[in-house]
Amino acid sequence: MVLDDVQKICQLISTANMVNIESRKAHVETVKQDVKARDDKVKGDICPWCGATLIKRQGKYGSFKGCSTYPKCKFTFRG
Ligand SMILES: [Zn+2]
């Protein structure tokens, strides 16, 4: 029956959407945690990329924190 097929497809679509929303939420949470962990390290003057010390640098557009091993590590942070 055609109607049955339509209902099946509708169910499949709504199930797929729910899965997507859940994995999207999980992804957003992971990103949030990553950003928080990075910010904590930066606050402690630790480069989140390589673990070296961050030093204050003076750039064209103001001061920023940069990795002390630059140019080996190009991590910079403004904020
Ligand atoms: Zn670094």
N, CA, C, O and the ligand as a Tripos MOL2 file, in Angstrom:
@<TRIPOS>MOLECULE
protein
  317   315    80     0     0
PROTEIN
NO_CHARGES

@<TRIPOS>ATOM
      1 N           0.8530   -1.2180    0.0000 N.3       1 MET1
      2 CA          0.0000    0.0000    0.0000 C.3       1 MET1
      3 C           0.8720    1.2450    0.0000 C.2       1 MET1
      4 O           1.9110    1.3120    0.6570 O.2       1 MET1
      5 N           0.4120    2.2180   -0.7550 N.am      2 VAL2
      6 CA          1.2010    3.4450   -0.8930 C.3       2 VAL2
      7 C           1.2250    4.2190    0.4320 C.2       2 VAL2
      8 O           2.2600    4.7470    0.8390 O.2       2 VAL2
      9 N           0.0660    4.2730    1.0940 N.am      3 LEU3
     10 CA         -0.0090    5.0350    2.3400 C.3       3 LEU3
     11 C           0.9620    4.4710    3.3740 C.2       3 LEU3
     12 O           1.6210    5.2240    4.0910 O.2       3 LEU3
     13 N           1.0460    3.1430    3.4460 N.am      4 ASP4
     14 CA          1.9850    2.5200    4.3750 C.3       4 ASP4
     15 C           3.4130    2.9610    4.1020 C.2       4 ASP4
     16 O           4.1750    3.2520    5.0250 O.2       4 ASP4
     17 N           3.7640    3.0080    2.8270 N.am      5 ASP5
     18 CA          5.1150    3.4240    2.4570 C.3       5 ASP5
     19 C           5.3870    4.8530    2.9320 C.2       5 ASP5
     20 O           6.4480    5.1630    3.4730 O.2       5 ASP5
     21 N           4.3880    5.7090    2.7070 N.am      6 VAL6
     22 CA          4.5640    7.1120    3.1200 C.3       6 VAL6
     23 C           4.7920    7.1920    4.6250 C.2       6 VAL6
     24 O           5.6570    7.9320    5.0960 O.2       6 VAL6
     25 N           4.0060    6.4220    5.3730 N.am      7 GLN7
     26 CA          4.1600    6.4620    6.8350 C.3       7 GLN7
     27 C           5.5240    5.9440    7.2680 C.2       7 GLN7
     28 O           6.1490    6.4710    8.1890 O.2       7 GLN7
     29 N           5.9730    4.8890    6.5720 N.am      8 LYS8
     30 CA          7.2860    4.3440    6.8920 C.3       8 LYS8
     31 C           8.3810    5.3750    6.6470 C.2       8 LYS8
     32 O           9.3000    5.5530    7.4470 O.2       8 LYS8
     33 N           8.2390    6.0540    5.4930 N.am      9 ILE9
     34 CA          9.2570    7.0590    5.1500 C.3       9 ILE9
     35 C           9.2300    8.2040    6.1700 C.2       9 ILE9
     36 O          10.2730    8.6930    6.6040 O.2       9 ILE9
     37 N           8.0100    8.6180    6.5410 N.am     10 CYS10
     38 CA          7.8880    9.6860    7.5350 C.3      10 CYS10
     39 C           8.5620    9.2900    8.8520 C.2      10 CYS10
     40 O           9.2540   10.0910    9.4810 O.2      10 CYS10
     41 N           8.3430    8.0420    9.2470 N.am     11 GLN11
     42 CA          8.9670    7.5540   10.4810 C.3      11 GLN11
     43 C          10.4820    7.5580   10.3670 C.2      11 GLN11
     44 O          11.1910    7.9690   11.2860 O.2      11 GLN11
     45 N          10.9660    7.0890    9.2180 N.am     12 LEU12
     46 CA         12.4150    7.0610    9.0050 C.3      12 LEU12
     47 C          12.9990    8.4610    9.1020 C.2      12 LEU12
     48 O          14.0440    8.6750    9.7160 O.2      12 LEU12
     49 N          12.3000    9.4160    8.4790 N.am     13 ILE13
     50 CA         12.8270   10.7880    8.4710 C.3      13 ILE13
     51 C          12.8710   11.3550    9.8860 C.2      13 ILE13
     52 O          13.8590   11.9670   10.2900 O.2      13 ILE13
     53 N          11.7670   11.1390   10.6460 N.am     14 SER14
     54 CA         11.7590   11.7160   11.9880 C.3      14 SER14
     55 C          12.7930   11.0380   12.8830 C.2      14 SER14
     56 O          13.3850   11.6870   13.7450 O.2      14 SER14
     57 N          13.0140    9.7460   12.6880 N.am     15 THR15
     58 CA         14.0440    9.0520   13.4730 C.3      15 THR15
     59 C          15.4220    9.6010   13.1310 C.2      15 THR15
     60 O          16.2430    9.8470   14.0160 O.2      15 THR15
     61 N          15.6670    9.7890   11.8350 N.am     16 ALA16
     62 CA         16.9650   10.2990   11.4010 C.3      16 ALA16
     63 C          17.2090   11.6920   11.9640 C.2      16 ALA16
     64 O          18.3200   12.0160   12.3830 O.2      16 ALA16
     65 N          16.1480   12.5220   11.9700 N.am     17 ASN17
     66 CA         16.3070   13.8760   12.5060 C.3      17 ASN17
     67 C          16.6500   13.8490   13.9880 C.2      17 ASN17
     68 O          17.4940   14.6160   14.4510 O.2      17 ASN17
     69 N          15.9850   12.9530   14.7390 N.am     18 MET18
     70 CA         16.2540   12.8870   16.1670 C.3      18 MET18
     71 C          17.7070   12.5030   16.4290 C.2      18 MET18
     72 O          18.3750   13.0690   17.2950 O.2      18 MET18
     73 N          18.1760   11.5270   15.6580 N.am     19 VAL19
     74 CA         19.5610   11.1020   15.8270 C.3      19 VAL19
     75 C          20.5010   12.2650   15.5280 C.2      19 VAL19
     76 O          21.4810   12.4990   16.2350 O.2      19 VAL19
     77 N          20.1710   12.9870   14.4550 N.am     20 ASN20
     78 CA         21.0230   14.1120   14.0930 C.3      20 ASN20
     79 C          21.0600   15.1730   15.1830 C.2      20 ASN20
     80 O          22.1200   15.7000   15.5210 O.2      20 ASN20
     81 N          19.8680   15.4810   15.7340 N.am     21 ILE21
     82 CA         19.8260   16.5130   16.7740 C.3      21 ILE21
     83 C          20.6580   16.0680   17.9710 C.2      21 ILE21
     84 O          21.4050   16.8620   18.5420 O.2      21 ILE21
     85 N          20.5270   14.7820   18.3540 N.am     22 GLU22
     86 CA         21.2950   14.2860   19.5000 C.3      22 GLU22
     87 C          22.7920   14.3860   19.2540 C.2      22 GLU22
     88 O          23.5420   14.8390   20.1190 O.2      22 GLU22
     89 N          23.2320   13.9540   18.0500 N.am     23 SER23
     90 CA         24.6710   13.9870   17.8020 C.3      23 SER23
     91 C          25.1520   15.4220   17.6490 C.2      23 SER23
     92 O          26.2960   15.7400   17.9750 O.2      23 SER23
     93 N          24.2720   16.2890   17.1500 N.am     24 ARG24
     94 CA         24.6530   17.6980   17.0520 C.3      24 ARG24
     95 C          24.8520   18.2870   18.4500 C.2      24 ARG24
     96 O          25.8200   19.0050   18.7030 O.2      24 ARG24
     97 N          23.9040   17.9670   19.3650 N.am     25 LYS25
     98 CA         24.0200   18.4360   20.7530 C.3      25 LYS25
     99 C          25.3330   17.9630   21.3640 C.2      25 LYS25
    100 O          26.0520   18.7340   21.9990 O.2      25 LYS25
    101 N          25.6340   16.6800   21.1600 N.am     26 ALA26
    102 CA         26.8650   16.1160   21.7070 C.3      26 ALA26
    103 C          28.0660   16.8390   21.1200 C.2      26 ALA26
    104 O          29.0410   17.1150   21.8190 O.2      26 ALA26
    105 N          27.9870   17.1370   19.8510 N.am     27 HIS27
    106 CA         29.0970   17.8320   19.2040 C.3      27 HIS27
    107 C          29.2760   19.2270   19.7930 C.2      27 HIS27
    108 O          30.3950   19.6480   20.0880 O.2      27 HIS27
    109 N          28.1600   19.9420   19.9620 N.am     28 VAL28
    110 CA         28.2320   21.2930   20.5310 C.3      28 VAL28
    111 C          28.8440   21.2340   21.9280 C.2      28 VAL28
    112 O          29.6650   22.0790   22.2840 O.2      28 VAL28
    113 N          28.4430   20.2310   22.7250 N.am     29 GLU29
    114 CA         28.9870   20.0920   24.0750 C.3      29 GLU29
    115 C          30.5020   19.8590   24.0320 C.2      29 GLU29
    116 O          31.2510   20.4440   24.8130 O.2      29 GLU29
    117 N          30.9390   18.9980   23.1110 N.am     30 THR30
    118 CA         32.3660   18.7170   22.9860 C.3      30 THR30
    119 C          33.1230   19.9910   22.6370 C.2      30 THR30
    120 O          34.1780   20.2740   23.2040 O.2      30 THR30
    121 N          32.5730   20.7540   21.6990 N.am     31 VAL31
    122 CA         33.2400   21.9960   21.2880 C.3      31 VAL31
    123 C          33.3030   22.9610   22.4650 C.2      31 VAL31
    124 O          34.3310   23.5940   22.7030 O.2      31 VAL31
    125 N          32.1840   23.0710   23.2070 N.am     32 LYS32
    126 CA         32.1550   23.9730   24.3700 C.3      32 LYS32
    127 C          33.2340   23.5900   25.3710 C.2      32 LYS32
    128 O          33.9450   24.4520   25.8890 O.2      32 LYS32
    129 N          33.3570   22.2670   25.6470 N.am     33 GLN33
    130 CA         34.3510   21.8010   26.6140 C.3      33 GLN33
    131 C          35.7650   22.0820   26.1110 C.2      33 GLN33
    132 O          36.6430   22.4710   26.8810 O.2      33 GLN33
    133 N          35.9720   21.8780   24.8110 N.am     34 ASP34
    134 CA         37.2810   22.1550   24.2300 C.3      34 ASP34
    135 C          37.6430   23.6210   24.4010 C.2      34 ASP34
    136 O          38.7630   23.9560   24.7850 O.2      34 ASP34
    137 N          36.6780   24.4930   24.1110 N.am     35 VAL35
    138 CA         36.9410   25.9290   24.2160 C.3      35 VAL35
    139 C          37.2310   26.2960   25.6690 C.2      35 VAL35
    140 O          38.1170   27.1070   25.9390 O.2      35 VAL35
    141 N          36.4890   25.7050   26.6040 N.am     36 LYS36
    142 CA         36.7010   26.0110   28.0190 C.3      36 LYS36
    143 C          38.0820   25.5310   28.4650 C.2      36 LYS36
    144 O          38.8020   26.2500   29.1590 O.2      36 LYS36
    145 N          38.4440   24.3200   28.0640 N.am     37 ALA37
    146 CA         39.7570   23.7890   28.4190 C.3      37 ALA37
    147 C          40.8550   24.6680   27.8340 C.2      37 ALA37
    148 O          41.8780   24.9010   28.4790 O.2      37 ALA37
    149 N          40.6470   25.1510   26.6270 N.am     38 ARG38
    150 CA         41.6320   26.0270   25.9860 C.3      38 ARG38
    151 C          41.7400   27.3430   26.7550 C.2      38 ARG38
    152 O          42.8410   27.8120   27.0430 O.2      38 ARG38
    153 N          40.5880   27.9360   27.0860 N.am     39 ASP39
    154 CA         40.5990   29.1950   27.8120 C.3      39 ASP39
    155 C          41.2960   29.0660   29.1620 C.2      39 ASP39
    156 O          42.0450   29.9550   29.5680 O.2      39 ASP39
    157 N          41.0440   27.9420   29.8630 N.am     40 ASP40
    158 CA         41.6900   27.7250   31.1550 C.3      40 ASP40
    159 C          43.2060   27.7000   30.9980 C.2      40 ASP40
    160 O          43.9280   28.2870   31.8040 O.2      40 ASP40
    161 N          43.6810   27.0270   29.9700 N.am     41 LYS41
    162 CA         45.1170   26.9520   29.7380 C.3      41 LYS41
    163 C          45.6860   28.3230   29.4090 C.2      41 LYS41
    164 O          46.7370   28.7130   29.9160 O.2      41 LYS41
    165 N          44.9700   29.0520   28.5440 N.am     42 VAL42
    166 CA         45.4420   30.3800   28.1450 C.3      42 VAL42
    167 C          45.5120   31.2930   29.3660 C.2      42 VAL42
    168 O          46.4480   32.0800   29.5010 O.2      42 VAL42
    169 N          44.5240   31.1900   30.2560 N.am     43 LYS43
    170 CA         44.5240   32.0130   31.4760 C.3      43 LYS43
    171 C          45.7550   31.7010   32.3210 C.2      43 LYS43
    172 O          46.3020   32.5880   32.9760 O.2      43 LYS43
    173 N          46.1880   30.4530   32.3090 N.am     44 GLY44
    174 CA         47.3810   30.0720   33.0430 C.3      44 GLY44
    175 C          48.6600   30.2590   32.2300 C.2      44 GLY44
    176 O          49.7250   29.7700   32.6070 O.2      44 GLY44
    177 N          48.5420   30.9750   31.1050 N.am     45 ASP45
    178 CA         49.6760   31.2490   30.2180 C.3      45 ASP45
    179 C          50.3350   29.9760   29.6970 C.2      45 ASP45
    180 O          51.5550   29.9100   29.5550 O.2      45 ASP45
    181 N          49.5180   28.9730   29.4160 N.am     46 ILE46
    182 CA         50.0140   27.7270   28.8240 C.3      46 ILE46
    183 C          49.4240   27.5980   27.4220 C.2      46 ILE46
    184 O          48.2180   27.7490   27.2260 O.2      46 ILE46
    185 N          50.2730   27.3220   26.4740 N.am     47 CYS47
    186 CA         49.8020   27.1340   25.0990 C.3      47 CYS47
    187 C          48.9980   25.8450   25.0200 C.2      47 CYS47
    188 O          49.5210   24.7750   25.3340 O.2      47 CYS47
    189 N          47.7050   25.9280   24.5960 N.am     48 PRO48
    190 CA         46.8930   24.7100   24.5080 C.3      48 PRO48
    191 C          47.3070   23.7890   23.3610 C.2      48 PRO48
    192 O          46.9000   22.6280   23.3190 O.2      48 PRO48
    193 N          48.1020   24.2970   22.4450 N.am     49 TRP49
    194 CA         48.5170   23.4840   21.3020 C.3      49 TRP49
    195 C          49.7540   22.6440   21.6220 C.2      49 TRP49
    196 O          49.8280   21.4810   21.2270 O.2      49 TRP49
    197 N          50.7360   23.2280   22.3400 N.am     50 CYS50
    198 CA         51.9880   22.4990   22.5240 C.3      50 CYS50
    199 C          52.4410   22.4690   23.9820 C.2      50 CYS50
    200 O          53.4070   21.7780   24.3070 O.2      50 CYS50
    201 N          51.7550   23.2120   24.8750 N.am     51 GLY51
    202 CA         52.0840   23.1640   26.2860 C.3      51 GLY51
    203 C          53.2000   24.0980   26.7100 C.2      51 GLY51
    204 O          53.5780   24.1130   27.8810 O.2      51 GLY51
    205 N          53.7400   24.8840   25.7730 N.am     52 ALA52
    206 CA         54.7910   25.8410   26.1100 C.3      52 ALA52
    207 C          54.1780   27.0800   26.7710 C.2      52 ALA52
    208 O          52.9570   27.2050   26.8590 O.2      52 ALA52
    209 N          55.0240   27.9790   27.2280 N.am     53 THR53
    210 CA         54.5520   29.1970   27.8840 C.3      53 THR53
    211 C          54.0300   30.1930   26.8440 C.2      53 THR53
    212 O          54.5730   30.3120   25.7460 O.2      53 THR53
    213 N          52.9780   30.8940   27.2160 N.am     54 LEU54
    214 CA         52.4950   31.9770   26.3690 C.3      54 LEU54
    215 C          53.1300   33.2810   26.8300 C.2      54 LEU54
    216 O          53.2560   33.5270   28.0290 O.2      54 LEU54
    217 N          53.5240   34.1030   25.8870 N.am     55 ILE55
    218 CA         54.0800   35.4010   26.2520 C.3      55 ILE55
    219 C          53.2770   36.4930   25.5790 C.2      55 ILE55
    220 O          52.6810   36.2920   24.5200 O.2      55 ILE55
    221 N          53.2740   37.6620   26.2220 N.am     56 LYS56
    222 CA         52.5410   38.7910   25.6810 C.3      56 LYS56
    223 C          53.3380   39.3840   24.5290 C.2      56 LYS56
    224 O          54.5320   39.6570   24.6500 O.2      56 LYS56
    225 N          52.6660   39.5720   23.4360 N.am     57 ARG57
    226 CA         53.3310   40.1660   22.2830 C.3      57 ARG57
    227 C          52.5940   41.4240   21.8740 C.2      57 ARG57
    228 O          51.4090   41.6010   22.1570 O.2      57 ARG57
    229 N          53.3270   42.2890   21.2030 N.am     58 GLN58
    230 CA         52.7370   43.5250   20.7230 C.3      58 GLN58
    231 C          52.5880   43.4330   19.2110 C.2      58 GLN58
    232 O          53.5770   43.3200   18.4870 O.2      58 GLN58
    233 N          51.3700   43.4810   18.7460 N.am     59 GLY59
    234 CA         51.1290   43.3910   17.3060 C.3      59 GLY59
    235 C          50.6900   44.7230   16.7380 C.2      59 GLY59
    236 O          50.5750   45.7210   17.4490 O.2      59 GLY59
    237 N          50.4510   44.7130   15.4630 N.am     60 LYS60
    238 CA         49.9850   45.9100   14.7570 C.3      60 LYS60
    239 C          48.7040   46.4340   15.3640 C.2      60 LYS60
    240 O          48.4950   47.6440   15.4390 O.2      60 LYS60
    241 N          47.8460   45.5270   15.7970 N.am     61 TYR61
    242 CA         46.5160   45.9190   16.2430 C.3      61 TYR61
    243 C          46.3520   45.7430   17.7450 C.2      61 TYR61
    244 O          45.2420   45.5220   18.2310 O.2      61 TYR61
    245 N          47.4520   45.8390   18.4800 N.am     62 GLY62
    246 CA         47.3470   45.7480   19.9300 C.3      62 GLY62
    247 C          48.0740   44.5310   20.4520 C.2      62 GLY62
    248 O          48.7090   43.7920   19.7000 O.2      62 GLY62
    249 N          47.9710   44.3360   21.7550 N.am     63 SER63
    250 CA         48.7240   43.2460   22.3690 C.3      63 SER63
    251 C          47.9260   41.9470   22.3050 C.2      63 SER63
    252 O          46.6950   41.9600   22.2820 O.2      63 SER63
    253 N          48.6220   40.8600   22.2780 N.am     64 PHE64
    254 CA         47.9860   39.5440   22.2890 C.3      64 PHE64
    255 C          48.9390   38.5540   22.9380 C.2      64 PHE64
    256 O          50.1240   38.8360   23.1190 O.2      64 PHE64
    257 N          48.4050   37.3970   23.2840 N.am     65 LYS65
    258 CA         49.2470   36.3480   23.8350 C.3      65 LYS65
    259 C          49.6720   35.4230   22.6930 C.2      65 LYS65
    260 O          48.8550   35.0270   21.8610 O.2      65 LYS65
    261 N          50.9170   35.0970   22.6690 N.am     66 GLY66
    262 CA         51.4060   34.2040   21.6310 C.3      66 GLY66
    263 C          52.2960   33.1420   22.2460 C.2      66 GLY66
    264 O          52.8330   33.3220   23.3390 O.2      66 GLY66
    265 N          52.4470   32.0420   21.5390 N.am     67 CYS67
    266 CA         53.2780   30.9500   22.0260 C.3      67 CYS67
    267 C          54.7510   31.3620   22.0130 C.2      67 CYS67
    268 O          55.2210   32.0060   21.0740 O.2      67 CYS67
    269 N          55.4650   30.9800   23.0660 N.am     68 SER68
    270 CA         56.8720   31.3630   23.1680 C.3      68 SER68
    271 C          57.7430   30.5920   22.1790 C.2      68 SER68
    272 O          58.8810   30.9860   21.9260 O.2      68 SER68
    273 N          57.2270   29.5050   21.6220 N.am     69 THR69
    274 CA         58.0220   28.7390   20.6650 C.3      69 THR69
    275 C          57.7920   29.1910   19.2270 C.2      69 THR69
    276 O          58.3000   28.5690   18.2930 O.2      69 THR69
    277 N          57.0180   30.2840   19.0380 N.am     70 TYR70
    278 CA         56.7980   30.8100   17.7040 C.3      70 TYR70
    279 C          58.1390   31.0330   17.0160 C.2      70 TYR70
    280 O          59.0380   31.5670   17.6670 O.2      70 TYR70
    281 N          58.3460   30.6700   15.7600 N.am     71 PRO71
    282 CA         57.3510   30.2470   14.7380 C.3      71 PRO71
    283 C          57.0770   28.7410   14.6860 C.2      71 PRO71
    284 O          56.3390   28.2760   13.8170 O.2      71 PRO71
    285 N          57.6680   27.9760   15.6150 N.am     72 LYS72
    286 CA         57.3970   26.5360   15.6380 C.3      72 LYS72
    287 C          55.9030   26.2990   15.8720 C.2      72 LYS72
    288 O          55.2790   25.4840   15.1920 O.2      72 LYS72
    289 N          55.3480   27.0130   16.8290 N.am     73 CYS73
    290 CA         53.9180   26.9210   17.1250 C.3      73 CYS73
    291 C          53.3210   28.3050   16.9260 C.2      73 CYS73
    292 O          53.8300   29.2920   17.4590 O.2      73 CYS73
    293 N          52.2760   28.3700   16.1830 N.am     74 LYS74
    294 CA         51.7050   29.6810   15.8140 C.3      74 LYS74
    295 C          50.4430   29.9980   16.6000 C.2      74 LYS74
    296 O          49.5930   30.7490   16.1220 O.2      74 LYS74
    297 N          50.3070   29.4400   17.7970 N.am     75 PHE75
    298 CA         49.1160   29.7420   18.5850 C.3      75 PHE75
    299 C          49.1300   31.1960   19.0570 C.2      75 PHE75
    300 O          50.1180   31.6630   19.6240 O.2      75 PHE75
    301 N          48.0500   31.8900   18.8230 N.am     76 THR76
    302 CA         47.8990   33.2530   19.3590 C.3      76 THR76
    303 C          46.5190   33.3660   19.9690 C.2      76 THR76
    304 O          45.5960   32.6430   19.5950 O.2      76 THR76
    305 N          46.3930   34.2720   20.9020 N.am     77 PHE77
    306 CA         45.1070   34.4560   21.5820 C.3      77 PHE77
    307 C          44.8760   35.9440   21.8640 C.2      77 PHE77
    308 O          45.7440   36.6300   22.4040 O.2      77 PHE77
    309 N          43.7180   36.4150   21.4960 N.am     78 ARG78
    310 CA         43.2900   37.7570   21.8070 C.3      78 ARG78
    311 C          42.0590   37.6760   22.6800 C.2      78 ARG78
    312 O          41.2090   36.8150   22.4560 O.2      78 ARG78
    313 N          41.9370   38.5400   23.6600 N.am     79 GLY79
    314 CA         40.6670   38.5450   24.3790 C.3      79 GLY79
    315 C          40.7840   38.8270   25.8160 C.2      79 GLY79
    316 O          39.7760   38.8570   26.5230 O.2      79 GLY79
    317 ZN         52.4530   26.5570   21.3640 Zn       80 ZN80
@<TRIPOS>BOND
     1     1     2 1
     2     2     3 1
     3     3     4 2
     4     3     5 am
     5     5     6 1
     6     6     7 1
     7     7     8 2
     8     7     9 am
     9     9    10 1
    10    10    11 1
    11    11    12 2
    12    11    13 am
    13    13    14 1
    14    14    15 1
    15    15    16 2
    16    15    17 am
    17    17    18 1
    18    18    19 1
    19    19    20 2
    20    19    21 am
    21    21    22 1
    22    22    23 1
    23    23    24 2
    24    23    25 am
    25    25    26 1
    26    26    27 1
    27    27    28 2
    28    27    29 am
    29    29    30 1
    30    30    31 1
    31    31    32 2
    32    31    33 am
    33    33    34 1
    34    34    35 1
    35    35    36 2
    36    35    37 am
    37    37    38 1
    38    38    39 1
    39    39    40 2
    40    39    41 am
    41    41    42 1
    42    42    43 1
    43    43    44 2
    44    43    45 am
    45    45    46 1
    46    46    47 1
    47    47    48 2
    48    47    49 am
    49    49    50 1
    50    50    51 1
    51    51    52 2
    52    51    53 am
    53    53    54 1
    54    54    55 1
    55    55    56 2
    56    55    57 am
    57    57    58 1
    58    58    59 1
    59    59    60 2
    60    59    61 am
    61    61    62 1
    62    62    63 1
    63    63    64 2
    64    63    65 am
    65    65    66 1
    66    66    67 1
    67    67    68 2
    68    67    69 am
    69    69    70 1
    70    70    71 1
    71    71    72 2
    72    71    73 am
    73    73    74 1
    74    74    75 1
    75    75    76 2
    76    75    77 am
    77    77    78 1
    78    78    79 1
    79    79    80 2
    80    79    81 am
    81    81    82 1
    82    82    83 1
    83    83    84 2
    84    83    85 am
    85    85    86 1
    86    86    87 1
    87    87    88 2
    88    87    89 am
    89    89    90 1
    90    90    91 1
    91    91    92 2
    92    91    93 am
    93    93    94 1
    94    94    95 1
    95    95    96 2
    96    95    97 am
    97    97    98 1
    98    98    99 1
    99    99   100 2
   100    99   101 am
   101   101   102 1
   102   102   103 1
   103   103   104 2
   104   103   105 am
   105   105   106 1
   106   106   107 1
   107   107   108 2
   108   107   109 am
   109   109   110 1
   110   110   111 1
   111   111   112 2
   112   111   113 am
   113   113   114 1
   114   114   115 1
   115   115   116 2
   116   115   117 am
   117   117   118 1
   118   118   119 1
   119   119   120 2
   120   119   121 am
   121   121   122 1
   122   122   123 1
   123   123   124 2
   124   123   125 am
   125   125   126 1
   126   126   127 1
   127   127   128 2
   128   127   129 am
   129   129   130 1
   130   130   131 1
   131   131   132 2
   132   131   133 am
   133   133   134 1
   134   134   135 1
   135   135   136 2
   136   135   137 am
   137   137   138 1
   138   138   139 1
   139   139   140 2
   140   139   141 am
   141   141   142 1
   142   142   143 1
   143   143   144 2
   144   143   145 am
   145   145   146 1
   146   146   147 1
   147   147   148 2
   148   147   149 am
   149   149   150 1
   150   150   151 1
   151   151   152 2
   152   151   153 am
   153   153   154 1
   154   154   155 1
   155   155   156 2
   156   155   157 am
   157   157   158 1
   158   158   159 1
   159   159   160 2
   160   159   161 am
   161   161   162 1
   162   162   163 1
   163   163   164 2
   164   163   165 am
   165   165   166 1
   166   166   167 1
   167   167   168 2
   168   167   169 am
   169   169   170 1
   170   170   171 1
   171   171   172 2
   172   171   173 am
   173   173   174 1
   174   174   175 1
   175   175   176 2
   176   175   177 am
   177   177   178 1
   178   178   179 1
   179   179   180 2
   180   179   181 am
   181   181   182 1
   182   182   183 1
   183   183   184 2
   184   183   185 am
   185   185   186 1
   186   186   187 1
   187   187   188 2
   188   187   189 am
   189   189   190 1
   190   190   191 1
   191   191   192 2
   192   191   193 am
   193   193   194 1
   194   194   195 1
   195   195   196 2
   196   195   197 am
   197   197   198 1
   198   198   199 1
   199   199   200 2
   200   199   201 am
   201   201   202 1
   202   202   203 1
   203   203   204 2
   204   203   205 am
   205   205   206 1
   206   206   207 1
   207   207   208 2
   208   207   209 am
   209   209   210 1
   210   210   211 1
   211   211   212 2
   212   211   213 am
   213   213   214 1
   214   214   215 1
   215   215   216 2
   216   215   217 am
   217   217   218 1
   218   218   219 1
   219   219   220 2
   220   219   221 am
   221   221   222 1
   222   222   223 1
   223   223   224 2
   224   223   225 am
   225   225   226 1
   226   226   227 1
   227   227   228 2
   228   227   229 am
   229   229   230 1
   230   230   231 1
   231   231   232 2
   232   231   233 am
   233   233   234 1
   234   234   235 1
   235   235   236 2
   236   235   237 am
   237   237   238 1
   238   238   239 1
   239   239   240 2
   240   239   241 am
   241   241   242 1
   242   242   243 1
   243   243   244 2
   244   243   245 am
   245   245   246 1
   246   246   247 1
   247   247   248 2
   248   247   249 am
   249   249   250 1
   250   250   251 1
   251   251   252 2
   252   251   253 am
   253   253   254 1
   254   254   255 1
   255   255   256 2
   256   255   257 am
   257   257   258 1
   258   258   259 1
   259   259   260 2
   260   259   261 am
   261   261   262 1
   262   262   263 1
   263   263   264 2
   264   263   265 am
   265   265   266 1
   266   266   267 1
   267   267   268 2
   268   267   269 am
   269   269   270 1
   270   270   271 1
   271   271   272 2
   272   271   273 am
   273   273   274 1
   274   274   275 1
   275   275   276 2
   276   275   277 am
   277   277   278 1
   278   278   279 1
   279   279   280 2
   280   279   281 am
   281   281   282 1
   282   282   283 1
   283   283   284 2
   284   283   285 am
   285   285   286 1
   286   286   287 1
   287   287   288 2
   288   287   289 am
   289   289   290 1
   290   290   291 1
   291   291   292 2
   292   291   293 am
   293   293   294 1
   294   294   295 1
   295   295   296 2
   296   295   297 am
   297   297   298 1
   298   298   299 1
   299   299   300 2
   300   299   301 am
   301   301   302 1
   302   302   303 1
   303   303   304 2
   304   303   305 am
   305   305   306 1
   306   306   307 1
   307   307   308 2
   308   307   309 am
   309   309   310 1
   310   310   311 1
   311   311   312 2
   312   311   313 am
   313   313   314 1
   314   314   315 1
   315   315   316 2
@<TRIPOS>SUBSTRUCTURE
     1 MET1         2 RESIDUE 1 A MET
     2 VAL2         6 RESIDUE 1 A VAL
     3 LEU3        10 RESIDUE 1 A LEU
     4 ASP4        14 RESIDUE 1 A ASP
     5 ASP5        18 RESIDUE 1 A ASP
     6 VAL6        22 RESIDUE 1 A VAL
     7 GLN7        26 RESIDUE 1 A GLN
     8 LYS8        30 RESIDUE 1 A LYS
     9 ILE9        34 RESIDUE 1 A ILE
    10 CYS10       38 RESIDUE 1 A CYS
    11 GLN11       42 RESIDUE 1 A GLN
    12 LEU12       46 RESIDUE 1 A LEU
    13 ILE13       50 RESIDUE 1 A ILE
    14 SER14       54 RESIDUE 1 A SER
    15 THR15       58 RESIDUE 1 A THR
    16 ALA16       62 RESIDUE 1 A ALA
    17 ASN17       66 RESIDUE 1 A ASN
    18 MET18       70 RESIDUE 1 A MET
    19 VAL19       74 RESIDUE 1 A VAL
    20 ASN20       78 RESIDUE 1 A ASN
    21 ILE21       82 RESIDUE 1 A ILE
    22 GLU22       86 RESIDUE 1 A GLU
    23 SER23       90 RESIDUE 1 A SER
    24 ARG24       94 RESIDUE 1 A ARG
    25 LYS25       98 RESIDUE 1 A LYS
    26 ALA26      102 RESIDUE 1 A ALA
    27 HIS27      106 RESIDUE 1 A HIS
    28 VAL28      110 RESIDUE 1 A VAL
    29 GLU29      114 RESIDUE 1 A GLU
    30 THR30      118 RESIDUE 1 A THR
    31 VAL31      122 RESIDUE 1 A VAL
    32 LYS32      126 RESIDUE 1 A LYS
    33 GLN33      130 RESIDUE 1 A GLN
    34 ASP34      134 RESIDUE 1 A ASP
    35 VAL35      138 RESIDUE 1 A VAL
    36 LYS36      142 RESIDUE 1 A LYS
    37 ALA37      146 RESIDUE 1 A ALA
    38 ARG38      150 RESIDUE 1 A ARG
    39 ASP39      154 RESIDUE 1 A ASP
    40 ASP40      158 RESIDUE 1 A ASP
    41 LYS41      162 RESIDUE 1 A LYS
    42 VAL42      166 RESIDUE 1 A VAL
    43 LYS43      170 RESIDUE 1 A LYS
    44 GLY44      174 RESIDUE 1 A GLY
    45 ASP45      178 RESIDUE 1 A ASP
    46 ILE46      182 RESIDUE 1 A ILE
    47 CYS47      186 RESIDUE 1 A CYS
    48 PRO48      190 RESIDUE 1 A PRO
    49 TRP49      194 RESIDUE 1 A TRP
    50 CYS50      198 RESIDUE 1 A CYS
    51 GLY51      202 RESIDUE 1 A GLY
    52 ALA52      206 RESIDUE 1 A ALA
    53 THR53      210 RESIDUE 1 A THR
    54 LEU54      214 RESIDUE 1 A LEU
    55 ILE55      218 RESIDUE 1 A ILE
    56 LYS56      222 RESIDUE 1 A LYS
    57 ARG57      226 RESIDUE 1 A ARG
    58 GLN58      230 RESIDUE 1 A GLN
    59 GLY59      234 RESIDUE 1 A GLY
    60 LYS60      238 RESIDUE 1 A LYS
    61 TYR61      242 RESIDUE 1 A TYR
    62 GLY62      246 RESIDUE 1 A GLY
    63 SER63      250 RESIDUE 1 A SER
    64 PHE64      254 RESIDUE 1 A PHE
    65 LYS65      258 RESIDUE 1 A LYS
    66 GLY66      262 RESIDUE 1 A GLY
    67 CYS67      266 RESIDUE 1 A CYS
    68 SER68      270 RESIDUE 1 A SER
    69 THR69      274 RESIDUE 1 A THR
    70 TYR70      278 RESIDUE 1 A TYR
    71 PRO71      282 RESIDUE 1 A PRO
    72 LYS72      286 RESIDUE 1 A LYS
    73 CYS73      290 RESIDUE 1 A CYS
    74 LYS74      294 RESIDUE 1 A LYS
    75 PHE75      298 RESIDUE 1 A PHE
    76 THR76      302 RESIDUE 1 A THR
    77 PHE77      306 RESIDUE 1 A PHE
    78 ARG78      310 RESIDUE 1 A ARG
    79 GLY79      314 RESIDUE 1 A GLY
    80 ZN80       317 GROUP 0 **** ****
